[in-house]
């Protein structure tokens, strides 16, 4: 009888935890389809929820190139600490993990770990995008040019909020 009671309590506790589960673990929608060839090229980081290496980044830019093997050669550059600070460069590799939409990637900075990378928004003309993560811990609002109209920035921040991100965690990335 005691075993049944313990199992019942464990089940109740599990159900209670599931009921309290917040949106940060909820599925993150992506765009329906990404034309990878059109997506390739330079993207300037306009705003983000930064990773530890990006906390004092200026002029951040992500560049993508589709490799012959279908992976995405990526170069992330930024100036550390100021507009004219030393340039930092990282070269992770992207792996499309959802070939139906091409909107879900694994981004590998260190083998064998592939970080969650989701194209959650993409303008029709491929000039603006939001890259998000299911955990809602990091976010990148990017554009093809180093500057965006304020109304566009606010629109993309509102979209990020609708995805479960907190507005007060999103910071601007200085571009020159």
C-alpha positions in Angstrom: 0.0 0.0 0.0 2.8 2.4 0.8 4.4 1.9 -2.6 1.1 2.8 -4.3 0.8 5.9 -2.2 4.4 7.0 -3.0 3.8 6.4 -6.7 0.6 8.4 -6.6 2.4 11.3 -4.9 5.2 11.1 -7.4 2.7 11.2 -10.3 0.8 14.1 -8.6 4.1 16.0 -8.2 5.1 15.4 -11.8 1.7 16.6 -13.1 2.0 19.7 -10.9 5.4 20.5 -12.3 4.1 20.0 -15.9 1.2 22.4 -15.2 3.7 25.0 -13.9 6.0 24.6 -16.8 6.6 28.1 -18.3 6.8 29.2 -21.9 10.6 29.0 -22.0 10.3 25.2 -22.6 7.4 25.5 -25.0 8.0 24.7 -28.7 9.4 27.7 -30.6 7.8 28.3 -34.0 10.0 28.8 -37.0 9.4 30.2 -40.4 7.8 27.7 -42.8 10.7 27.6 -45.3 14.1 29.2 -45.8 15.7 29.4 -49.2 19.3 28.7 -48.0 20.9 30.3 -51.0 19.0 33.6 -50.4 19.8 33.4 -46.6 23.5 33.2 -47.2 25.7 36.3 -46.9 26.2 39.0 -44.3 23.8 39.7 -41.4 24.5 42.5 -39.0 23.4 42.0 -35.4 21.1 44.9 -34.5 20.0 43.6 -31.1 20.4 40.5 -29.1 20.3 38.7 -25.8 24.0 38.1 -25.8 26.1 35.0 -25.1 29.0 35.5 -22.8 31.4 36.3 -25.7 29.0 38.9 -27.1 28.4 40.9 -23.9 30.5 43.9 -25.0 30.4 43.4 -28.7 30.3 46.2 -31.2 29.7 46.0 -34.9 28.8 42.3 -34.7 28.2 40.6 -38.0 27.4 37.0 -38.9 28.4 35.7 -42.4 27.1 32.5 -43.9 28.3 30.5 -46.8 26.7 27.2 -48.0 29.4 24.6 -48.3 29.4 21.8 -50.9 28.5 19.2 -48.2 25.4 21.1 -47.3 26.8 22.6 -44.0 26.9 26.3 -43.4 30.4 27.9 -43.0 29.9 30.7 -40.6 32.1 33.6 -39.6 31.1 35.7 -36.6 33.1 38.9 -36.2 32.8 41.8 -33.8 34.8 44.6 -32.1 35.5 43.9 -28.4 34.6 46.7 -26.0 34.2 49.6 -28.4 33.6 50.5 -32.1 37.4 50.5 -32.7 38.3 47.7 -30.3 40.2 44.6 -31.3 38.4 42.4 -33.8 37.3 39.0 -32.6 36.4 36.2 -35.0 34.7 32.8 -34.5 34.0 30.3 -37.2 31.3 27.9 -36.1 29.7 25.4 -38.6 25.9 25.3 -39.1 24.1 22.0 -39.8 20.5 22.1 -41.1 18.6 19.7 -38.9 15.1 20.3 -40.4 15.6 19.9 -44.2 11.8 20.3 -44.8 11.9 24.0 -43.6 15.7 24.7 -43.5 14.8 26.8 -40.4 16.3 24.7 -37.7 20.0 24.4 -37.4 22.6 23.0 -35.1 25.5 25.5 -34.7 28.7 23.9 -33.7 31.4 26.0 -32.0 33.0 23.0 -30.3 32.8 19.4 -31.4 30.5 17.5 -30.9 28.0 20.0 -29.4 25.5 21.6 -31.8 23.7 24.6 -30.3 20.0 25.2 -31.0 19.6 27.8 -33.7 16.1 28.6 -35.1 15.0 31.0 -37.8 11.9 32.3 -36.1 11.2 35.3 -38.3 12.4 36.2 -41.8 11.1 39.1 -43.9 9.8 38.3 -47.4 12.8 40.1 -49.0 15.3 38.4 -46.7 16.5 41.7 -45.3 15.6 41.1 -41.6 15.6 38.0 -39.4 15.2 36.8 -35.9 17.3 33.8 -34.7 16.0 32.3 -31.5 16.4 29.2 -29.3 13.9 27.0 -27.7 15.3 27.8 -24.2 14.7 31.5 -24.9 18.2 32.2 -23.4 19.8 33.9 -26.4 18.4 35.9 -29.3 19.7 37.7 -32.4 17.8 40.3 -34.4 19.7 40.8 -37.6 19.5 42.8 -40.8 21.4 42.9 -44.1 22.6 46.4 -43.4 24.2 47.8 -40.2 21.2 50.0 -39.4 17.4 49.4 -39.2 14.6 51.9 -38.9 13.5 52.2 -35.3 9.9 51.1 -36.2 11.4 47.9 -37.7 13.5 47.2 -34.6 10.5 47.7 -32.4 8.4 45.4 -34.6 11.0 42.6 -34.3 11.4 43.1 -30.6 7.6 42.7 -30.3 7.8 39.5 -32.3 10.5 38.2 -30.0 8.3 39.0 -27.0 5.4 37.0 -28.6 7.9 34.1 -28.8 8.4 34.2 -25.1 11.4 36.5 -24.8 11.6 39.3 -22.2 12.0 42.8 -23.7 14.2 44.0 -20.9 16.9 41.4 -21.7 17.2 42.5 -25.3 20.1 44.9 -25.9 21.2 46.9 -28.9 24.4 46.2 -30.6 26.3 49.3 -31.7 27.0 49.4 -35.4 28.9 52.0 -37.3 
